[in-house]
Amino acid sequence: MRRTQTLKAGVLGFALGFGGGAAAQDFTAGKVALEMEAGEQFSFVAGMIEGMAHARLRADGNASDGMACIYAWFYEDESAYDNILAAFVRFEDRTPGAVLDALIQRRCGA
């Protein structure tokens, strides 16, 4: 339970870091997938992966299995990035952090 709360708090903090609640609500997965240029998309998603992997490490009490799973999924699974962008389009009204969190939970557990 604590691990999930810590991970969600990290995602929430990341989303709110874009200028407050209203700005975070306006910054959607659809904006990343449909409005950013390809280089910006990758940099943004890779940054989110780094933040979420670190949050997972902290939530797991510095046990690295969850973090390693996230890194392996994103950097070694050739379909991961395309699946992330497809999910951003499918759930375009959600925040990018919420969509990525759901994908990570599905792949690497909570």
Protein Blocks (a to p, Z undefined) as FASTA:
>chain_A
ZZmmmmmmmmmmmmmmnopjklmmmmcfklmmmmmcfklmmmmmmmmmmmmmmmmmmmno
opaklmmmmmmmmmmmmklmmmmmmmmmmmmmbcfklmmmmmmmmmnoZZ
